Amino acid sequence: VQLQASGGGLVQTGSSLRLSCAASSRLFSNNGMGWFRQAPGKERVFVAGISWNGGGRFYADSVKDRFTISRDNARNLMYLQMSGLTPEDTAVYYCAAARTAYSSRSTSDYNYWGQGTEVTVSS
């Protein structure tokens, strides 16, 4: 499975962005998926996860109520709708496919990663 993340950019505080993740294989529909982010000089951290069928969604506390993860298995796509962006959300965002049908907060539970899309939020 190859993953391609897109949709990042430079936005102002309070803005919204929608990230997309395109998967190359229909195997995508069998896997849990997740979004992670990595700020400069920091570790890659969990942002949001979703189970194979679109259920089981959960979020990092820092983005809960602002970000929404979703997926369209018919089109092999996953999304991250982000609103109320702040400079603390500045990072490279990565999509990832889990080893199982369910997502996880741990990077070690994912075996396929996209190349990342950069989000910069100015104050």
Secondary structure as GFF3:
##gff-version 3
##sequence-region A 1 123
A	DSSP	beta_strand	3	6	.	.	.	ID=ss1
A	DSSP	beta_strand	9	12	.	.	.	ID=ss2
A	DSSP	beta_strand	17	23	.	.	.	ID=ss3
A	DSSP	three_ten_helix	26	30	.	.	.	ID=ss4
A	DSSP	beta_strand	33	38	.	.	.	ID=ss5
A	DSSP	beta_strand	44	50	.	.	.	ID=ss6
A	DSSP	beta_strand	58	59	.	.	.	ID=ss7
A	DSSP	beta_strand	67	72	.	.	.	ID=ss8
A	DSSP	three_ten_helix	73	75	.	.	.	ID=ss9
A	DSSP	beta_strand	77	82	.	.	.	ID=ss10
A	DSSP	three_ten_helix	87	89	.	.	.	ID=ss11
A	DSSP	beta_strand	91	98	.	.	.	ID=ss12
A	DSSP	three_ten_helix	107	109	.	.	.	ID=ss13
A	DSSP	beta_strand	110	113	.	.	.	ID=ss14
A	DSSP	beta_strand	117	122	.	.	.	ID=ss15
###
